[in-house]
Amino acid sequence: MFRKILAIALFVAAVVAPLATRTPEVAASSHREAPLISQDPLADNTDVYAFVSPDRPDSATIIANYIPQQEPASGPTFYNFDPNALYSIYVDNTGDGEPDVTFDFQFNTTIANPNTFLTHLGTAGPGGGDAVINSLDDADFNVKQTYTVTMTRKHSEVLGSGLIVPPYNIGPGATPRYANLAGKAVYGLPGGINVFAGPRDDPFFVDLGSVFDRLELRPLGIFGDPRGRDSLAGFSVHSICIQVPISMLTADGQRPVDPTGTNAVVGIWAGASRVDEGGTSVQVARVGAPLVEQWLIPYGQRRPFKS
């Protein structure tokens, strides 16, 4: 099931995705980006996952994660997608490094009752209702985000609008059946496309403490620990997940049958854009060559450190 893939996502982050095989090409991860985007976490993307869907081999699943290292118990003001940012997934099927297919996600936030600090309404007990969010249209769901999905190939097409982002897993009182609730936020769109956007557990494993301490990997370095430690365990991200028929992603509109064919490999990356003071949309975050900035670019050549 598509929702199971979204919930688990135990695949290695891939920037280049082969479509005629289930073995992904490995790139890297990036959980806190270059200096400027690290100051704009709502637009900062962490990982991109791309793989042939195990449940639908004629489709590809693409997952772009944003807003790194969220503490799940971050209420009462939980993290949300930024309505002032445009989140995008790009697909290059001609090898020129330019997107040939783009999926844009624009979010909107509504607040049912602005006179409370709670993301859910009501008080449990006599006369106060159950204060449980049982569905995406539940009256207790106070701070709600909806979104529009647009696909651009030769022309732009709105695939869906008014799609609902599930609430945070607030706790056993407000969201006692969270897995079922989040599963309702998987939407089927025209053309056999499925989509989900919302908070998820960060599936990536990285031992940040050892990696950035002289690259002293625990099994090999001075730590004396035979196993790595997952520095991202217990943290959440906001995921944008889309399952697309492979024929929509290739240059010739066909599903590849030969892994060496010219249509068998596509480049996939994600980004986020904001509108600058002049009214121009400017990309402020990207995951195309992860960790290049952090490991290869000296401080003197980075903004805002560059003089």
PEJO-V7637 format. One record per backbone hydrogen bond with DSSP energy under -1.0 kcal/mol. CO is the residue of the C=O (numbers start at 1). NH is the residue of the N-H. If there is no record, write none. Layout:
CO/NH
CO/NH
This chain:
1/5
2/6
3/7
4/8
5/9
13/27
15/268
17/266
34/38
36/39
37/40
40/43
41/44
44/67
47/65
48/14
49/63
51/61
56/59
58/246
59/53
60/244
61/51
62/242
63/49
64/240
65/46
66/238
70/236
72/74
76/78
82/85
86/273
87/105
88/271
89/103
90/269
91/100
91/101
92/267
101/91
102/152
103/89
104/150
105/87
106/148
108/146
110/144
119/142
119/143
125/128
128/123
135/138
138/141
140/121
140/142
142/112
144/110
145/165
146/108
147/163
148/106
149/159
149/160
150/104
151/157
152/102
155/153
157/151
160/149
163/147
168/170
171/175
174/133
177/181
178/182
179/183
182/185
183/186
187/195
193/189
194/243
195/187
196/241
198/239
200/237
206/208
206/231
207/211
208/212
210/216
213/216
215/217
217/220
217/221
229/231
230/233
232/235
235/202
236/70
237/200
238/66
239/198
240/64
241/196
242/62
243/194
244/60
245/248
246/249
246/250
258/261
261/264
264/19
266/17
267/92
269/90
270/287
271/88
272/284
272/285
273/86
274/282
276/279
280/276
282/274
285/272
289/292
291/295
292/296
298/301
299/302
302/306
